[in-house]
Amino acid sequence: MKVLVVEDDKISRKTLSLYARNTGYEPIAAADGKEALKLWHEHRPRIILTDWNMPVMDGLELISRVRASEGDEYTYIIMITSRDDSTDLIRGFESGVDDYLTKPVDKSELLVRLKASERIFSLQSKDTVIFAMAKLAETRDPETGLHLERIQSYCRIVSEFLLRNSMYQDIVNRRFIDDIYSTSPLHDIGKVGIPDHILLKPGRLDEEEFEIMKTHTTIGYDTLKSTIQQNPKANYLRMSADIARYHHEKWNGSGYPDGLAGEDIPLASRILAVADVYDALASKRVYKDAFSHEKTRAIIRDGKGSHFDPTLVDVFLECEDEFIETLERFREV
């Protein structure tokens, strides 16, 4: 496994590279953040060991740029620093640091941290299984196309904005962002329990059919809740169940299945609601053409405080260029 070692001190850089090589890793060395970013794009190492203070580009800027570009393949980042002030450490974590090593680096401690990163990568198989489950459910509805990929991206855009701006800070952290990205594709998994003549109907549903369609929320919740009983410590499963059940709730309490209102609706479900409605409106369906971004934007803005969390509508408006970019990147062909 490749490890990118980023350290401006030549002796330290060579020592860390030697430690990594002697423990079975393939080191790639850089003297500053700018060089490291170039090497990261070229080689895509799974692990970065980086100093904080460096010329040209420091460790925090390097991490921010990696996080903005990494896509689905996660890079584990260990910051090497002599800083121990809690404010600095928090800044690092908020920028995307996974772990810290204190200077001078102990070889045995470095090995432990590297092995810990490998355990994290093994958990990525969990995300693969989740996405496969969601894709399997999606095959029942051929109209959805790249909907899941767009939903993941929209949810990450909103969540990253919340974290950067210390909004809902008692809820939103790096783990929240990772979990909503992983679990958001399961929001409609309950549609596996909806009869084909309703799910695949090209026109509008009548009242009775719509009542049946609404049960996809509780079917999905019950399915995912059963997995929680087997894995009670898996927070991401709780989030997936909440998203499945509550993503059609509305801020004013007029949604379904439970008529929850305001902050009684879990935050992840409120984020998913904005993402899902945006994608449904801005994408072409068999029963409608795609709405323009401007028309979609106006509908979401008009739903502020009624359908949607007002704060999240404001975030959407701040991030709308990123929504457009995602829509273009995952556009149907």
Kinemage of the C-alpha trace (Angstrom):
@kinemage 1
@onewidth
@group {chain A} dominant
@subgroup {mainchain}
@vectorlist {calphas} color= white
{ca met a 1} P 0.000 0.000 0.000
{ca lys a 2} L 1.333 3.432 -0.971
{ca val a 3} L 2.021 6.033 1.732
{ca leu a 4} L 2.671 9.682 0.842
{ca val a 5} L 5.210 11.186 3.273
{ca val a 6} L 5.108 15.004 3.342
{ca glu a 7} L 7.834 16.663 5.391
{ca asp a 8} L 10.012 19.703 4.593
{ca asp a 9} L 12.865 18.506 6.819
{ca lys a 10} L 15.011 16.213 4.675
{ca ile a 11} L 16.217 13.964 7.505
{ca ser a 12} L 12.719 13.527 8.947
{ca arg a 13} L 11.354 12.813 5.463
{ca lys a 14} L 13.924 10.086 4.882
{ca thr a 15} L 13.382 8.606 8.354
{ca leu a 16} L 9.616 8.411 7.969
{ca ser a 17} L 9.986 6.908 4.502
{ca leu a 18} L 12.361 4.296 5.891
{ca tyr a 19} L 9.974 3.444 8.730
{ca ala a 20} L 7.133 3.011 6.245
{ca arg a 21} L 9.188 0.853 3.885
{ca asn a 22} L 10.442 -1.367 6.718
{ca thr a 23} L 6.876 -2.066 7.804
{ca gly a 24} L 5.760 -3.179 4.347
{ca tyr a 25} L 4.472 0.057 2.817
{ca glu a 26} L 5.552 1.812 -0.378
{ca pro a 27} L 6.575 5.384 0.508
{ca ile a 28} L 6.331 8.367 -1.844
{ca ala a 29} L 8.076 11.483 -0.510
{ca ala a 30} L 7.334 15.194 -0.933
{ca ala a 31} L 9.010 18.253 0.586
{ca asp a 32} L 5.925 20.502 0.741
{ca gly a 33} L 2.180 20.479 0.279
{ca lys a 34} L 2.214 21.637 -3.330
{ca glu a 35} L 4.522 18.823 -4.412
{ca ala a 36} L 2.514 16.386 -2.291
{ca leu a 37} L -0.769 17.352 -3.947
{ca lys a 38} L 0.735 16.732 -7.373
{ca leu a 39} L 2.038 13.304 -6.283
{ca trp a 40} L -1.287 12.454 -4.668
{ca his a 41} L -3.128 13.112 -7.938
{ca glu a 42} L -0.589 11.019 -9.851
{ca his a 43} L -0.287 8.006 -7.514
{ca arg a 44} L -3.440 8.111 -5.356
{ca pro a 45} L -1.804 6.734 -2.190
{ca arg a 46} L -4.340 5.526 0.376
{ca ile a 47} L -2.450 7.058 3.324
{ca ile a 48} L -0.835 10.475 3.806
{ca leu a 49} L 1.648 11.275 6.592
{ca thr a 50} L 2.044 15.038 6.591
{ca asp a 51} L 3.747 17.714 8.633
{ca trp a 52} L 1.678 20.766 9.600
{ca asn a 53} L 4.109 23.644 9.076
{ca met a 54} L 5.710 23.626 5.622
{ca pro a 55} L 6.654 26.198 2.985
{ca val a 56} L 4.637 26.813 -0.194
{ca met a 57} L 1.553 24.917 1.070
{ca asp a 58} L 1.046 23.818 4.667
{ca gly a 59} L -0.510 20.595 5.895
{ca leu a 60} L -4.001 22.024 6.493
{ca glu a 61} L -4.309 23.392 2.970
{ca leu a 62} L -3.032 20.115 1.542
{ca ile a 63} L -5.653 18.181 3.506
{ca ser a 64} L -8.463 20.519 2.439
{ca arg a 65} L -7.525 20.116 -1.212
{ca val a 66} L -7.282 16.345 -0.950
{ca arg a 67} L -10.674 16.133 0.739
{ca ala a 68} L -12.208 18.316 -1.973
{ca ser a 69} L -10.878 16.071 -4.743
{ca glu a 70} L -10.781 12.530 -3.395
{ca gly a 71} L -14.204 11.339 -4.584
{ca asp a 72} L -15.313 7.914 -3.375
{ca glu a 73} L -11.879 6.461 -2.563
{ca tyr a 74} L -11.053 7.706 0.912
{ca thr a 75} L -7.541 8.855 1.819
{ca tyr a 76} L -6.486 8.308 5.437
{ca ile a 77} L -4.528 11.327 6.691
{ca ile a 78} L -2.201 11.347 9.696
{ca met a 79} L -0.920 14.761 10.776
{ca ile a 80} L 2.576 14.850 12.276
{ca thr a 81} L 2.997 17.834 14.579
{ca ser a 82} L 4.481 19.153 17.794
{ca arg a 83} L 1.312 21.143 18.478
{ca asp a 84} L -0.795 20.020 21.404
{ca asp a 85} L -3.175 22.945 21.815
{ca ser a 86} L -6.764 21.716 21.644
{ca thr a 87} L -7.796 24.564 19.336
{ca asp a 88} L -5.169 23.521 16.793
{ca leu a 89} L -6.129 19.879 17.050
{ca ile a 90} L -9.793 20.714 16.481
{ca arg a 91} L -8.860 22.813 13.429
{ca gly a 92} L -7.043 19.804 12.053
{ca phe a 93} L -9.931 17.427 12.598
{ca glu a 94} L -12.358 19.899 11.038
{ca ser a 95} L -10.087 20.105 7.980
{ca gly a 96} L -10.188 16.333 7.566
{ca val a 97} L -7.344 14.935 9.694
{ca asp a 98} L -7.991 11.336 10.766
{ca asp a 99} L -5.210 10.913 13.308
{ca tyr a 100} L -2.208 12.646 14.867
{ca leu a 101} L 1.381 11.658 15.592
{ca thr a 102} L 3.525 13.754 17.909
{ca lys a 103} L 7.088 14.670 17.039
{ca pro a 104} L 9.520 13.015 17.366
{ca val a 105} L 7.755 10.081 15.750
{ca asp a 106} L 8.175 6.693 17.433
{ca lys a 107} L 8.500 3.852 14.913
{ca ser a 108} L 6.278 1.432 16.830
{ca glu a 109} L 3.562 4.067 17.279
{ca leu a 110} L 3.687 4.859 13.563
{ca leu a 111} L 3.149 1.175 12.764
{ca val a 112} L 0.113 1.047 15.075
{ca arg a 113} L -1.412 4.104 13.375
{ca leu a 114} L -0.811 2.693 9.903
{ca lys a 115} L -2.452 -0.602 10.856
{ca ala a 116} L -5.415 1.332 12.253
{ca ser a 117} L -5.829 3.004 8.879
{ca glu a 118} L -6.024 -0.411 7.220
{ca arg a 119} L -8.941 -1.302 9.496
{ca ile a 120} L -10.696 1.843 8.313
{ca phe a 121} L -10.279 0.762 4.694
{ca ser a 122} L -11.781 -2.609 5.522
{ca leu a 123} L -14.891 -0.777 6.670
{ca gln a 124} L -15.236 0.729 3.209
{ca ser a 125} L -16.557 -2.652 2.110
{ca lys a 126} L -19.566 -1.720 4.255
{ca asp a 127} L -20.207 1.237 1.956
{ca thr a 128} L -19.927 -1.019 -1.080
{ca val a 129} L -22.559 -3.364 0.327
{ca ile a 130} L -24.870 -0.463 1.181
{ca phe a 131} L -24.601 0.963 -2.317
{ca ala a 132} L -25.145 -2.464 -3.873
{ca met a 133} L -28.345 -2.887 -1.818
{ca ala a 134} L -29.569 0.504 -2.948
{ca lys a 135} L -28.732 -0.193 -6.584
{ca leu a 136} L -30.599 -3.491 -6.404
{ca ala a 137} L -33.704 -1.680 -5.197
{ca glu a 138} L -33.202 0.978 -7.861
{ca thr a 139} L -33.340 -1.596 -10.670
{ca arg a 140} L -37.073 -1.864 -10.028
{ca asp a 141} L -37.423 1.720 -11.222
{ca pro a 142} L -35.534 2.224 -14.499
{ca glu a 143} L -36.236 5.965 -14.457
{ca thr a 144} L -33.856 6.725 -11.594
{ca gly a 145} L -30.592 6.353 -13.527
{ca leu a 146} L -27.758 8.112 -11.698
{ca his a 147} L -30.099 9.409 -9.018
{ca leu a 148} L -28.230 7.699 -6.163
{ca glu a 149} L -24.875 9.146 -7.162
{ca arg a 150} L -26.369 12.639 -7.323
{ca ile a 151} L -28.141 12.243 -3.986
{ca gln a 152} L -24.872 11.261 -2.304
{ca ser a 153} L -23.138 14.290 -3.729
{ca tyr a 154} L -25.917 16.742 -2.794
{ca cys a 155} L -25.975 15.440 0.785
{ca arg a 156} L -22.214 15.786 1.102
{ca ile a 157} L -22.278 19.338 -0.309
{ca val a 158} L -24.860 20.472 2.252
{ca ser a 159} L -23.235 18.636 5.160
{ca glu a 160} L -19.756 19.978 4.375
{ca phe a 161} L -21.169 23.517 4.312
{ca leu a 162} L -22.808 22.978 7.697
{ca leu a 163} L -19.522 21.732 9.161
{ca arg a 164} L -17.440 24.569 7.696
{ca asn a 165} L -19.832 27.163 9.070
{ca ser a 166} L -20.413 25.561 12.504
{ca met a 167} L -24.117 25.044 11.829
{ca tyr a 168} L -25.953 22.295 13.714
{ca gln a 169} L -22.563 21.757 15.322
{ca asp a 170} L -23.996 19.495 18.032
{ca ile a 171} L -24.872 17.026 15.249
{ca val a 172} L -22.641 17.618 12.227
{ca asn a 173} L -19.094 16.308 12.353
{ca arg a 174} L -16.878 14.349 9.986
{ca arg a 175} L -18.557 11.086 10.943
{ca phe a 176} L -22.000 12.523 10.224
{ca ile a 177} L -20.828 13.532 6.751
{ca asp a 178} L -19.355 10.112 6.031
{ca asp a 179} L -22.488 8.365 7.303
{ca ile a 180} L -24.967 10.432 5.304
{ca tyr a 181} L -22.874 9.968 2.182
{ca ser a 182} L -22.872 6.192 2.731
{ca thr a 183} L -26.492 5.737 3.753
{ca ser a 184} L -28.386 8.298 1.659
{ca pro a 185} L -28.706 5.829 -1.271
{ca leu a 186} L -30.949 3.677 0.947
{ca his a 187} L -33.661 6.323 1.265
{ca asp a 188} L -36.014 4.543 -1.159
{ca ile a 189} L -35.041 0.941 -0.421
{ca gly a 190} L -38.593 0.335 0.785
{ca lys a 191} L -39.772 0.550 -2.830
{ca val a 192} L -38.810 -3.109 -3.169
{ca gly a 193} L -42.105 -3.756 -1.369
{ca ile a 194} L -44.258 -1.660 -3.697
{ca pro a 195} L -46.195 -3.542 -6.444
{ca asp a 196} L -44.920 -3.013 -9.987
{ca his a 197} L -48.246 -1.703 -11.286
{ca ile a 198} L -47.895 1.220 -8.869
{ca leu a 199} L -44.124 1.724 -8.827
{ca leu a 200} L -43.835 1.646 -12.631
{ca lys a 201} L -47.051 3.459 -13.488
{ca pro a 202} L -46.160 6.154 -16.060
{ca gly a 203} L -48.904 8.588 -15.091
{ca arg a 204} L -50.055 10.114 -11.831
{ca leu a 205} L -51.093 7.791 -9.015
{ca asp a 206} L -54.670 7.882 -7.804
{ca glu a 207} L -55.382 8.426 -4.116
{ca glu a 208} L -55.428 4.727 -3.212
{ca glu a 209} L -52.230 4.033 -5.153
{ca phe a 210} L -50.485 6.964 -3.518
{ca glu a 211} L -51.364 5.644 -0.065
{ca ile a 212} L -49.692 2.370 -0.999
{ca met a 213} L -46.676 4.197 -2.452
{ca lys a 214} L -46.235 6.102 0.811
{ca thr a 215} L -45.670 2.843 2.646
{ca his a 216} L -42.204 2.581 1.056
{ca thr a 217} L -41.019 4.766 3.947
{ca thr a 218} L -42.120 2.356 6.655
{ca ile a 219} L -41.138 -0.727 4.666
{ca gly a 220} L -37.627 0.662 4.318
{ca tyr a 221} L -37.493 1.624 7.983
{ca asp a 222} L -38.639 -1.792 9.174
{ca thr a 223} L -36.128 -3.528 6.904
{ca leu a 224} L -33.210 -1.440 8.148
{ca lys a 225} L -34.379 -1.514 11.764
{ca ser a 226} L -34.013 -5.290 11.760
{ca thr a 227} L -30.320 -4.888 10.906
{ca ile a 228} L -29.858 -2.469 13.822
{ca gln a 229} L -30.915 -5.205 16.246
{ca gln a 230} L -28.044 -7.317 14.933
{ca asn a 231} L -25.570 -4.376 14.983
{ca pro a 232} L -26.736 -2.089 17.827
{ca lys a 233} L -23.530 0.003 17.846
{ca ala a 234} L -23.662 0.827 14.135
{ca asn a 235} L -24.721 4.493 14.078
{ca tyr a 236} L -24.828 4.546 10.293
{ca leu a 237} L -27.624 1.955 10.353
{ca arg a 238} L -29.714 4.180 12.623
{ca met a 239} L -29.193 7.055 10.228
{ca ser a 240} L -30.162 4.894 7.250
{ca ala a 241} L -33.388 3.836 8.986
{ca asp a 242} L -34.219 7.456 9.874
{ca ile a 243} L -33.577 8.590 6.308
{ca ala a 244} L -35.777 5.822 4.889
{ca arg a 245} L -38.688 6.622 7.199
{ca tyr a 246} L -38.594 10.411 7.452
{ca his a 247} L -37.329 11.828 4.145
{ca his a 248} L -40.905 12.701 3.087
{ca glu a 249} L -41.698 14.548 6.324
{ca lys a 250} L -42.148 18.312 5.985
{ca trp a 251} L -40.994 21.144 8.218
{ca asn a 252} L -44.603 22.266 8.842
{ca gly a 253} L -45.765 18.773 9.843
{ca ser a 254} L -47.769 18.021 6.690
{ca gly a 255} L -45.555 15.194 5.446
{ca tyr a 256} L -45.653 11.450 5.950
{ca pro a 257} L -45.612 8.824 7.451
{ca asp a 258} L -45.680 10.331 10.967
{ca gly a 259} L -46.440 14.019 10.458
{ca leu a 260} L -43.278 15.125 12.254
{ca ala a 261} L -42.459 18.832 12.210
{ca gly a 262} L -39.424 21.059 12.614
{ca glu a 263} L -36.407 19.671 14.398
{ca asp a 264} L -38.334 16.563 15.426
{ca ile a 265} L -37.418 15.374 11.935
{ca pro a 266} L -33.857 14.005 12.040
{ca leu a 267} L -31.341 16.350 10.395
{ca ala a 268} L -30.130 13.702 7.933
{ca ser a 269} L -33.712 13.235 6.721
{ca arg a 270} L -34.174 16.988 6.332
{ca ile a 271} L -31.009 17.195 4.232
{ca leu a 272} L -32.144 14.233 2.143
{ca ala a 273} L -35.510 15.929 1.544
{ca val a 274} L -33.838 18.920 -0.117
{ca ala a 275} L -31.529 16.678 -2.160
{ca asp a 276} L -34.322 14.331 -3.259
{ca val a 277} L -36.729 17.057 -4.313
{ca tyr a 278} L -34.027 18.957 -6.177
{ca asp a 279} L -33.036 15.857 -8.114
{ca ala a 280} L -36.623 14.814 -8.848
{ca leu a 281} L -37.437 18.247 -10.266
{ca ala a 282} L -34.184 18.840 -12.153
{ca ser a 283} L -34.112 15.380 -13.768
{ca lys a 284} L -36.166 14.056 -16.652
{ca arg a 285} L -38.796 11.436 -15.903
{ca val a 286} L -41.120 9.466 -18.147
{ca tyr a 287} L -44.012 11.663 -16.990
{ca lys a 288} L -42.203 15.036 -17.230
{ca asp a 289} L -39.267 16.912 -18.713
{ca ala a 290} L -36.469 18.145 -16.482
{ca phe a 291} L -37.161 21.495 -14.857
{ca ser a 292} L -34.542 24.197 -15.294
{ca his a 293} L -32.308 24.942 -12.331
{ca glu a 294} L -34.007 28.314 -11.993
{ca lys a 295} L -37.480 26.770 -11.756
{ca thr a 296} L -36.253 24.070 -9.365
{ca arg a 297} L -34.506 26.695 -7.259
{ca ala a 298} L -37.686 28.759 -7.046
{ca ile a 299} L -39.761 25.764 -5.905
{ca ile a 300} L -37.279 24.904 -3.154
{ca arg a 301} L -37.024 28.551 -2.094
{ca asp a 302} L -40.824 28.776 -1.937
{ca gly a 303} L -40.838 25.654 0.260
{ca lys a 304} L -38.680 27.334 2.908
{ca gly a 305} L -40.312 26.937 6.292
{ca ser a 306} L -43.171 24.819 4.934
{ca his a 307} L -41.683 21.809 3.157
{ca phe a 308} L -38.031 22.354 4.058
{ca asp a 309} L -35.877 23.328 7.011
{ca pro a 310} L -35.330 27.098 6.471
{ca thr a 311} L -31.643 26.827 7.369
{ca leu a 312} L -31.100 24.102 4.793
{ca val a 313} L -32.809 26.126 2.084
{ca asp a 314} L -30.376 28.955 2.815
{ca val a 315} L -27.502 26.478 2.579
{ca phe a 316} L -28.847 25.158 -0.727
{ca leu a 317} L -28.937 28.688 -2.130
{ca glu a 318} L -25.355 29.247 -0.995
{ca cys a 319} L -24.251 25.982 -2.623
{ca glu a 320} L -26.398 26.002 -5.761
{ca asp a 321} L -23.403 26.157 -8.115
{ca glu a 322} L -22.172 22.870 -6.629
{ca phe a 323} L -25.629 21.341 -7.125
{ca ile a 324} L -25.538 22.377 -10.787
{ca glu a 325} L -22.055 20.923 -11.160
{ca thr a 326} L -23.202 17.607 -9.650
{ca leu a 327} L -26.247 17.496 -11.915
{ca glu a 328} L -24.021 18.006 -14.947
{ca arg a 329} L -21.393 15.500 -13.795
{ca phe a 330} L -23.966 12.737 -13.288
{ca arg a 331} L -26.316 13.718 -16.095
{ca glu a 332} L -28.118 10.904 -17.924
{ca val a 333} L -26.856 10.162 -21.435
